[in-house]
């Protein structure tokens, strides 16, 4: 592999690494030679992932069981990680999206919880890990969010709001980060994950139609004609973490099979 794509000697913290896009991103970074700390609430799934990361090429792999909604526990975990392993050079902010539904049906508590889990957690992680990135002269922060940043998705009121807030936060942060440290957003389209399956079931129940009909409606808007594989989204996230992407900063880049209408 061309050395501009190698991450040997770099330590990546991947949030939500037990399944879906987070898991695929951890494996993609491992294939570039990074040392991986895989964070999630599910210890069992993380335990299964570690040998796969090592087999994929990770220079080291460890599991970190942690609930991102519990900020005091997150801070303690980060402090121990940096003390035991050393600085984190790559941060993948990735957390399960809010429950679906019309925005006018959402309570204030739903917005508050989602803002806490996504925006405030990302801010905590970034502030805590930035000193190590700055000292190393290399840092990559990648947020896995949604195409709703560019075009809101019907029936995902809270998610649309919070994802847009994440993108605005990241753009603001991009102006303040030192040279050599970048932040970017990956915007997955309809991707074959447990999260999408759950949303499909919710929408089908709410509209009294079959889940496969919901998926057909989605795919009718996707020129590629299929759902994305998590590995395809992960490939974009991994690229943004490499030295080759050093001049990409503050961007929101979609991997959506051509669904978005905006330029």
ZIGI-V834702 format. One record per residue. N is the residue number from 1. RES is the residue in one small letter. SS is DSSP state (a for helix, b for strand, c for the rest). OMEGA is omega in whole degrees, 0 to 359 (* if undefined). Layout:
BEGIN
<<N:RES:SS:OMEGA> <N:RES:SS:OMEGA>>
END
This chain:
BEGIN
<<1:x:c:176> <2:x:c:186> <3:x:a:177> <4:x:a:177> <5:x:a:182> <6:x:c:178> <7:x:c:177> <8:x:c:181> <9:x:c:179> <10:x:c:182> <11:x:b:183> <12:x:b:172> <13:x:b:183> <14:x:b:179> <15:x:b:181> <16:x:c:190> <17:x:c:186> <18:x:c:183> <19:x:c:171> <20:x:a:184> <21:x:a:179> <22:x:a:179> <23:x:a:180> <24:x:a:179> <25:x:a:177> <26:x:a:179> <27:x:a:179> <28:x:a:178> <29:x:a:177> <30:x:a:181> <31:x:a:175> <32:x:c:175> <33:x:c:181> <34:x:c:169> <35:x:b:189> <36:x:b:163> <37:x:b:183> <38:x:b:184> <39:x:b:175> <40:x:b:177> <41:x:c:185> <42:x:c:180> <43:x:a:181> <44:x:a:180> <45:x:a:178> <46:x:a:179> <47:x:a:178> <48:x:a:184> <49:x:a:188> <50:x:a:179> <51:x:a:177> <52:x:a:177> <53:x:a:179> <54:x:a:179> <55:x:a:181> <56:x:a:177> <57:x:c:179> <58:x:c:178> <59:x:c:176> <60:x:b:181> <61:x:b:179> <62:x:b:178> <63:x:b:176> <64:x:b:180> <65:x:b:186> <66:x:c:176> <67:x:c:185> <68:x:c:179> <69:x:c:181> <70:x:c:191> <71:x:a:178> <72:x:a:178> <73:x:a:178> <74:x:a:181> <75:x:a:178> <76:x:a:180> <77:x:a:179> <78:x:a:180> <79:x:a:180> <80:x:a:182> <81:x:a:181> <82:x:a:180> <83:x:a:185> <84:x:a:189> <85:x:a:184> <86:x:c:186> <87:x:c:173> <88:x:c:181> <89:x:c:184> <90:x:b:178> <91:x:b:175> <92:x:b:177> <93:x:b:184> <94:x:c:180> <95:x:c:180> <96:x:c:184> <97:x:c:179> <98:x:c:177> <99:x:c:180> <100:x:c:178> <101:x:b:178> <102:x:c:184> <103:x:a:182> <104:x:a:175> <105:x:a:185> <106:x:c:178> <107:x:c:177> <108:x:a:181> <109:x:a:178> <110:x:a:177> <111:x:a:182> <112:x:a:180> <113:x:a:182> <114:x:a:178> <115:x:a:179> <116:x:a:185> <117:x:a:186> <118:x:a:187> <119:x:a:184> <120:x:a:177> <121:x:a:178> <122:x:a:180> <123:x:a:178> <124:x:a:181> <125:x:a:182> <126:x:a:180> <127:x:a:182> <128:x:a:187> <129:x:a:183> <130:x:a:180> <131:x:a:179> <132:x:a:177> <133:x:a:182> <134:x:a:180> <135:x:a:180> <136:x:a:184> <137:x:c:180> <138:x:c:177> <139:x:b:177> <140:x:b:175> <141:x:b:180> <142:x:b:179> <143:x:b:175> <144:x:b:184> <145:x:c:187> <146:x:c:174> <147:x:a:178> <148:x:a:173> <149:x:a:181> <150:x:c:180> <151:x:c:180> <152:x:c:182> <153:x:c:181> <154:x:c:177> <155:x:c:178> <156:x:b:188> <157:x:a:181> <158:x:a:180> <159:x:a:178> <160:x:a:183> <161:x:a:185> <162:x:a:179> <163:x:a:177> <164:x:a:177> <165:x:a:178> <166:x:a:181> <167:x:a:178> <168:x:a:176> <169:x:a:183> <170:x:a:179> <171:x:a:179> <172:x:a:179> <173:x:a:183> <174:x:a:180> <175:x:c:185> <176:x:c:180> <177:x:c:178> <178:x:c:176> <179:x:c:180> <180:x:c:179> <181:x:b:184> <182:x:b:174> <183:x:b:179> <184:x:b:179> <185:x:b:170> <186:x:b:183> <187:x:b:179> <188:x:b:169> <189:x:c:179> <190:x:c:187> <191:x:b:184> <192:x:c:179> <193:x:c:176> <194:x:a:179> <195:x:a:181> <196:x:a:178> <197:x:a:179> <198:x:a:178> <199:x:a:180> <200:x:a:178> <201:x:a:180> <202:x:a:182> <203:x:a:181> <204:x:a:179> <205:x:a:182> <206:x:a:183> <207:x:a:180> <208:x:c:174> <209:x:c:180> <210:x:c:177> <211:x:a:180> <212:x:a:176> <213:x:a:177> <214:x:a:180> <215:x:a:178> <216:x:a:179> <217:x:a:178> <218:x:a:186> <219:x:a:177> <220:x:c:180> <221:x:c:185> <222:x:c:181> <223:x:c:179> <224:x:c:171> <225:x:c:181> <226:x:c:172> <227:x:c:174> <228:x:b:169> <229:x:c:178> <230:x:a:181> <231:x:a:180> <232:x:a:176> <233:x:a:181> <234:x:a:180> <235:x:a:177> <236:x:a:180> <237:x:a:181> <238:x:a:178> <239:x:a:182> <240:x:a:179> <241:x:a:185> <242:x:c:174> <243:x:a:180> <244:x:a:183> <245:x:a:187> <246:x:c:184> <247:x:c:176> <248:x:c:190> <249:x:c:176> <250:x:c:185> <251:x:c:173> <252:x:b:189> <253:x:b:184> <254:x:b:167> <255:x:b:194> <256:x:c:180> <257:x:c:177> <258:x:c:186> <259:x:c:185> <260:x:c:177> <261:x:c:182> <262:x:c:181> <263:x:c:*>>
END
